[in-house]
Amino acid sequence: MRYLLVLCTASLLLAAGSLSNRRAPGFSLMDSNGKRHSLNDYRGRIVLIDVMQTTCPHCRTFTKVLDKVKAKYGTRVAILSVVNPPDNPQTVARFVQDLKPTTPILFDAGPMAIAYFKATPQNPSIDLPHLFIIDGNGWIVNDYEYGPATLGIFEGQALFTELDRMLAAKPAAPRR
């Protein structure tokens, strides 16, 4: 079944094209502590958006990587994890109790994910976890779907390499 989901997701990505090199859709979502987060709150910083599910074993592993990212980069990189149904406050509370993540987990009812994944009724599938990297100007500069080719991002050091490169680069002029 996972193989079928991966094939469906791959066809979605091929049909929709790249999910990068475009302005990141805005959102305002509540976290598990009742605080609202808007993408605009993080303007001028690199933002990592981790679309995940609390029962996904790869998502659990990636949460630990994201905690290391936060420890290394502090406030220079904002990290937001986003869950959609069937996750709910109870499943997130268990996840937080088990893993003790140091970054907020936001609740989406679908619209944010639809905008980021360019989902349509004909192609509604996504594979989790999925990472969107947004630059300080609000542009999606890269996105990664979990798979054999992206294990370095989700389980290794490749994400640190990419963030080091982005932070060392001269800030780009705002795009329009």
C-alpha positions as CSV (number, residue, x, y, z in Angstrom):
1,M,0.0,0.0,0.0
2,R,2.8,2.4,0.8
3,Y,4.3,1.6,-2.6
4,L,1.0,2.6,-4.2
5,L,0.9,5.8,-2.2
6,V,4.5,6.6,-3.3
7,L,3.5,5.9,-7.0
8,C,0.5,8.2,-6.6
9,T,2.5,10.9,-5.0
10,A,5.2,10.7,-7.7
11,S,2.6,11.0,-10.4
12,L,1.1,14.0,-8.5
13,L,4.6,15.7,-8.4
14,L,5.2,14.9,-12.1
15,A,1.8,16.2,-13.1
16,A,2.0,19.3,-11.0
17,G,5.6,20.0,-11.6
18,S,8.0,21.2,-9.0
19,L,6.6,22.4,-5.7
20,S,9.6,24.8,-5.4
21,N,10.5,28.2,-6.9
22,R,7.3,29.9,-6.1
23,R,6.0,32.2,-3.3
24,A,5.0,30.2,-0.3
25,P,1.2,30.2,0.3
26,G,0.3,32.2,3.4
27,F,-1.4,30.5,6.4
28,S,-2.5,31.1,9.9
29,L,-2.7,27.9,12.0
30,M,-3.1,27.1,15.7
31,D,-0.5,25.0,17.5
32,S,-1.1,22.4,20.1
33,N,-0.7,25.1,22.8
34,G,-3.4,27.4,21.4
35,K,-0.9,29.9,19.8
36,R,-1.6,31.0,16.3
37,H,1.3,31.0,13.8
38,S,1.3,32.8,10.5
39,L,4.0,32.5,7.8
40,N,4.4,36.3,8.0
41,D,5.5,35.9,11.6
42,Y,8.8,34.5,10.3
43,R,9.6,36.9,7.5
44,G,13.3,37.4,7.1
45,R,14.2,33.9,8.4
46,I,14.5,30.5,6.8
47,V,11.4,28.5,7.6
48,L,11.2,24.7,7.5
49,I,7.7,23.4,7.1
50,D,7.4,19.7,8.0
51,V,4.1,18.2,6.9
52,M,3.8,15.1,9.0
53,Q,1.6,12.6,10.7
54,T,2.0,11.4,14.3
55,T,1.8,7.7,13.4
56,C,4.4,7.9,10.6
57,P,7.7,6.3,11.7
58,H,9.7,8.4,9.3
59,C,8.0,11.5,10.7
60,R,9.1,10.5,14.2
61,T,12.7,10.1,13.0
62,F,12.6,13.4,11.2
63,T,11.3,15.2,14.4
64,K,14.5,14.2,16.1
65,V,16.5,15.7,13.2
66,L,14.5,18.9,13.4
67,D,15.2,19.1,17.1
68,K,18.9,19.0,16.2
69,V,18.4,21.7,13.6
70,K,16.8,23.9,16.2
71,A,19.6,23.3,18.7
72,K,22.3,24.2,16.1
73,Y,20.7,27.2,14.4
74,G,18.4,28.6,17.1
75,T,16.3,31.5,15.9
76,R,18.0,31.8,12.5
77,V,15.8,28.9,11.3
78,A,12.1,28.6,12.2
79,I,10.7,25.1,12.2
80,L,6.9,24.4,12.0
81,S,5.5,20.9,11.9
82,V,2.0,20.6,10.4
83,V,-0.5,17.8,10.9
84,N,-3.8,17.2,9.1
85,P,-6.7,14.8,10.0
86,P,-6.8,12.1,11.2
87,D,-4.4,13.7,13.6
88,N,-6.1,15.7,16.4
89,P,-5.2,17.2,19.7
90,Q,-5.1,13.8,21.4
91,T,-2.8,12.2,18.9
92,V,-0.5,15.2,19.0
93,A,-0.5,15.2,22.8
94,R,0.7,11.6,22.8
95,F,3.3,12.4,20.1
96,V,4.6,15.3,22.2
97,Q,4.6,13.2,25.4
98,D,6.6,10.4,23.6
99,L,9.1,12.5,21.6
100,K,9.1,15.9,23.4
101,P,9.7,17.9,20.2
102,T,11.1,21.4,20.7
103,T,9.2,22.9,17.8
104,P,5.5,23.7,17.5
105,I,3.0,21.4,15.8
106,L,0.3,23.2,13.9
107,F,-3.2,21.9,13.0
108,D,-4.4,22.2,9.4
109,A,-7.8,21.0,8.3
110,G,-6.5,20.7,4.7
111,P,-6.4,24.1,3.0
112,M,-2.7,24.8,3.8
113,A,-1.6,21.3,2.6
114,I,-3.7,21.7,-0.5
115,A,-2.0,25.0,-1.4
116,Y,1.5,23.7,-0.7
117,F,1.1,20.4,-2.5
118,K,-1.0,21.9,-5.4
119,A,-3.5,19.1,-4.7
120,T,-6.6,18.6,-6.8
121,P,-9.6,16.3,-6.5
122,Q,-8.0,14.2,-9.3
123,N,-4.6,14.1,-7.5
124,P,-5.2,14.4,-3.7
125,S,-2.4,12.1,-2.5
126,I,0.7,13.3,-0.6
127,D,3.5,11.3,1.0
128,L,4.7,12.0,4.5
129,P,6.9,13.4,5.8
130,H,7.4,16.3,3.3
131,L,9.7,19.3,3.9
132,F,9.3,22.7,2.4
133,I,12.3,25.1,2.8
134,I,11.3,28.8,2.6
135,D,13.8,31.6,2.3
136,G,13.6,34.9,4.2
137,N,11.7,36.5,1.3
138,G,8.9,34.0,1.5
139,W,9.8,31.8,-1.5
140,I,9.8,28.0,-1.5
141,V,13.4,27.3,-2.5
142,N,13.3,23.6,-2.1
143,D,11.0,20.8,-1.1
144,Y,11.7,17.2,-0.3
145,E,9.4,14.2,-0.2
146,Y,10.6,11.3,1.9
147,G,12.2,8.5,-0.1
148,P,15.4,6.7,-0.9
149,A,16.9,9.7,-2.7
150,T,16.2,12.0,0.3
151,L,17.3,9.9,3.2
152,G,20.2,12.4,3.8
153,I,17.7,15.2,4.4
154,F,15.3,13.2,6.6
155,E,17.8,11.0,8.5
156,G,21.3,12.3,7.9
157,Q,23.3,15.5,7.5
158,A,22.1,16.8,4.1
159,L,19.6,19.2,5.7
160,F,22.4,20.8,7.8
161,T,24.5,21.2,4.6
162,E,21.7,22.9,2.8
163,L,21.0,25.2,5.7
164,D,24.7,26.1,6.2
165,R,24.8,27.0,2.5
166,M,21.7,29.2,2.7
167,L,22.8,31.0,5.8
168,A,26.2,31.7,4.4
169,A,24.8,33.1,1.1
170,K,24.3,36.8,0.7
171,P,20.6,37.5,1.2
172,A,18.8,37.7,-2.1
173,A,16.9,40.7,-3.1
174,P,13.1,40.3,-2.7
175,R,11.4,38.7,-5.7
176,R,8.1,39.9,-7.1
